[in-house]
Amino acid sequence: MQSAINLAARGLGLTWPNPAVGCVIVRDDKVIARGWTQPGGRPHAESEALRRAGKKAGGSTVYVTLEPCAHQGTTPPCAKALIDANVRRVVIGIKDPDPRVNGAGIKMLQEAGILVDVGIEKNDAKLITGGFVKRQLEGRPLITLKLATSLDGRIACHSGDSKWVTGEIARKSGHLLRANHDGILVGAITAARDNPTLTCRLPGMLDSSPIRIIVDGGMRLPETNNLVVDAKKIPTWIFIIKKRTSENRKKAYANAGVEIIEIDSDEEGNPNLLKVVTFLGSRGLTRVLVEGGGVIAAALLKLGLVDEIFWYRASKIIGGDGLPAIGGLGIEKMRSAQCLEKISFDYVGDDIVERYRLVI
């Protein structure tokens, strides 16, 4: 199952709105085929693995990270494909919460006389499928907050200079993180100040760049900003507040290739972030990486919309007058502090990266 989970990771950022699934077929204690969800979500992992196994699939054990689908879509159900291949046993990481499946695939397999085991390595299977599950259950993508800071939690000096807080290896790791998300989101201040490209700038991986998402209620982003200039090359969405924008600016953005999405404001007059993430879910995104800045990071945390944090830390101290990674949260008592569960810890060159899950 761990091999299947590793295979599923190959599809992250490439398969939405479908889940990234991994599949391993074993017969006579030997792996005879592997498969994972292909770009665009088709073929499914099981179909890919069965194609590679051919007639050898008969009598085999199939390990798959997510319950095989049971509904007729663009392709026949994977559960039926497994039945037709005459497999002996199917080992499943987690059930599929999609209401079209939700146990129906397991039932179909069992009714065909196939042995089924569910819940093997379920924690890791949930982790790799988290974005898809989040969208099915809550109608929004899994939100990952990525921070790159000094040891004292600063993202830039008081002057605004931020190049570079972390080292080259950590930055490359961050680009890989971009590649396994469907979208990358920043606030208007970060977009205007840093003039980023928000692409995956690793050799051969530009095409793996996620959709670029900017939350800019007042359309403050200059038309000369990189995110606007090359919007026809890389899909770029800008969320603006209804009735608070310039028609000329909207037209200029649209002509540049930017997709403009109008939303309501919240009670404080800022873009309604709950509506933003709900819209992203409605468009099929399952995993969104938030790269700043501190204002939008704090706003998402306050709303309970951050699911995971990847925190890159450099062996540097900037001081209290530097820019904080996370804005004010208004917490007055320690018992109200946001608690995190550490998932992993790794060295990336001279820096470290920690992965956390937020505890509800």
N, C-alpha and C positions, 0 to 999 in steps of 0.2 A: 504493500500500500504506500509506503514511503516513496518508492520509485514512481508510482502513479501521481503522487502529490508533487514531486519534482517535475514531472512532465507537464502537469497542469500549469505550473508557473510559467512555462514557455508561452502560454496564450494570454497572460495578463496584459491588458492594455490593447489587445488586438481583436477580441471576440465579442465585445459588447454589441447589443444588449444580452447576448447569450453568455452563460458562465464559461470560465476556463476550466476544462475538465481533463484529467489524465486517466489513461487506461493501460493496464498491463495484462497480457494473456499468458498463462503458464500451463504447460502440459508436461507430465512426467518429470516434474521438478525442474523444468527448464523454461526460461522465458522464450516464447516463440514469436511474440509481436508486441509492439508498443504503439500507442496513439495518443494524440492530444488534440483539443479543439483547434481547428485551423482558422487563420485570419478571416474575419467577417462572421465567425460563428458556425461555419459549415466547411467540411463535414464535421460531425460530432466525433468525440474521442473514440467512442466504441466502434463507430462505423469505420474510422480510420484504422484502428487496431485489427478489426475483423478482416478488412481488405488485405492487410499485410499478412495476416495469418492464413488466409485462404481455407482450404479444407482441413488444415491442421487444427482449426479451432474446435472441431468436434471432440467432446469429452474433456475439454479444458476447464480451468478455473480462471475467471475474469475478475480482476481487481479494478474498481472504478471509484473515483473520488466522490461522485455525486450519483444519486439514483438515476438509472436510465429513464429517458423520457418515454411516455406512454401514449402521447397524442400525435396525430397526423399533422405535420407541418409541411415545410418545403420538402422534407424527406420523410420516409416512413419512421415509425417509432424505433428507438434503439432497443427497447425491450423486445420487440418483435424480431429485430435483426439478430439478437442474441439467441432467441428461441430457434429461429430458422437455421442458425449455425450449429445447433445441437450442443451448446456448451453444457457442462455438468453442474457448475457452481458459479455464483456471482457474489463477490464480496464488495460491499458498498461502504464508503466512508460516512456519508450523511444522506438523509432523505432530502428530496427536492421540494422546497416549500411552494413552488409554482402550483397554483390551484389546478392546473391542467394535469399535474402529475401527483404530487403529495401522497405517495404510497401506491398509486395506481401501477407504476412500473414494477414495484416489488410484487404486488398481487398478480400481475400478468405473468411474471417469471415463475412464481410459486405454483400457479394454476397449471403451468406447462410442465411441472415436475422438476423444475430446477431448484437446487439448494440455494438459499439466500442467507447471507449474514450481513447485518447492518450495524454500523457504529464502530468499525475497525479504524483506529487512529482518527477518531472523530474530531478531536480538538484541532489537529493539524489540517484535517479536511475542511473544517469550518473556517480556519484562518485563510486558507487559499481561496475559498469560495465566498468569503465574507461580503464582498461587494454585491454579488448577485443576490445573496440571501437578504442583505439589508434592503435592496430595492424591492424585492418581493414582499417583504414583511412591513416595510415602512414607507415605501414609495419614493425613496431617495437613495443616492449613492452613498457608499462608505466614504467618509471624509478623513483623509490623512493629513495631518499638519506636519510640515517639514520645517525644521529650524536648524540654522547653522550659526552657532554663537561662540563667543569667548567663554571661558570658564564661569564668568560672572553674568552670563545670560545676555550679552550685548550683541547686536547684529551690525553695529557701525559705531564709529567715533562720533563725538558731538558735532563734528563738522559735516557728518553724513557719509564720510569716506568708508567704504565697506569692502574694498578689493585689496587683498582677500582675507576674510576671517579664517577660513579653513584652508587646508592644503590641496594640492592638485588631485591627490588620490581620493580625498573626501568629495571633492567636486565631481569627479567622474562617477563616484558612487551615487551622488545625487542625480546625475543625468540618467543613470540606469533606473533610478526610482521613478523619474518622469516617464520613462518608456513603459513601465508596467502599470500606468494609470491611464484612464480614458480621457481625463481632462486635467488641466492645471489652472488653478485659480489664484488671482492676486487682487488686491484692492487698488483703488485709483491712485493713492499716494505712492505706493511702491512702483506702480507702472509708470507714473510720470517721473519720479525721482531717478529710478534705475535705468529706464529705457531698455528693458530686457527683451530678449527674443523668445524666451521660454520654450526653447526647442531642445531636442536631445542631440547635443553636439559631440557625439562620439562617432568614430569612423564607421560609416555604413549604416548609421542608425537614425539619420535625419527623418526618414519616413516613419519612424516609430514615435515621432513627437506627438504628444496628446493635443486635443482641442484646447485652445487658449481661451480662458474665461476671465474677463475683467469686470469687477463690480464698480461702476463709476456712475453714481446716481445723477450727477450734474454734468456729465460728458466733459470732464476737464482734460481728458487725454488729448494732447496735441495731435494734429493730423500728421505730423512728421515723426511721431513715435514709431519705433520698429514694429510694434504690435498692430499698428494700422497700415503701415507702408507695405508689409509683406503678407497681408491678410488673404490675398488671393492664392498664395502658395500654401499657407497653413491655416486651417479653419480657425476663425477667431470670433468669439461671441462677446458682446458687451451688454451688460445689464444696466439699464437706465431707469430713472423714476419717471412715471407718467406725468405729462404736463409740466415738466420742469426742464425742458431741453430746447436747444436751438434747432429749428428745422434745417437751417443751412449746415450745421454740424452733422446732423443725422444724415443728410444727403451726401456729405463728403465721406462719412464713414461707410455708407452703403456703396458708394462708387468705388471705394478702395477694396471692397470685398468683405467688410465686417458685417456680421449678422447682429442686428440690434433687437434686443428683447426688452420690452417695457414692463415694469412691475410696479406695484404699489410701494409706498414708503411704510416704515414701521411707525410706532407711536412717537418716536423721537425725530422723525423726519429723515431717517437714513434708509437705504435700500433694505427691504424686508428679506433678510437672509433665509428665512424659512421658505419663503416663496421661491427664492433662487434655487435652493437645493431640491425642492419639490419639482421645479421645472426641469432641472437637470435629470432627475429620475424619469420624468415623463418622456424625455428625449432618448432614454435608453442607457444613459451613463451609469456605470456601476461602481466606479472608483475614481475619486477626484482628489488630486494633490493640491494642498494649499501652501503656497510659498511666501505669503506675506501680504502685508506687513503686520506690525504689532497690533494695529487697531482692529483689523478684520479677524486676526487670530483671537483676540480677546472677545470680540462680538460672537464668534462662533462657539467659543468655550462657554460663554454665559448662557447661550441657548441650548447647550448640551448637544451640539451638532458635530463635535469632533469625536471620532471613534478611535483613531490611533495617532501616535506622534513618533516621528523619526527625528531624533535630536542629535545632530552632529556638534561635537564640542572640540574646540581648538585649545591648545595649551597656551592661552593668552589671557591677559586681564586688561580690560579697557577702562573700567571705572564707572562710577555712578552717573557721570554726565554723558555716557554713551547712550545710543538708542536701544531701548529694551526690545527683546524678541516678542514679548507679549504685553499689551497695554494693560491699563488698570482693570481689575475685576471687581473692585469694591468689597473685597473680603475683609471683614473686621474681626472674626474669630477663627482661630486655627482649625477648629472642628469643621469650619465651612470650606476649608481648602480642598481643591480638586485632588482626589487620590488617583494614583496610577498604578498599574500592574506592569512590571518589566517583563517583556517577552524575550528580548535578546540584547546582547552586548557584543560589539566587535571593534577591533582596531582597524582603522583605515589610514594607513600611513602613520603620521605623527598624531593624528586625531582619533577620536572615538565616535562611534554611533550607537545610540541606544534606541530600542524600539519599545514603545509603551502602548498598552491598551488602557483606555479610560475606564475607571470603575464607577458604575452607576450607583 
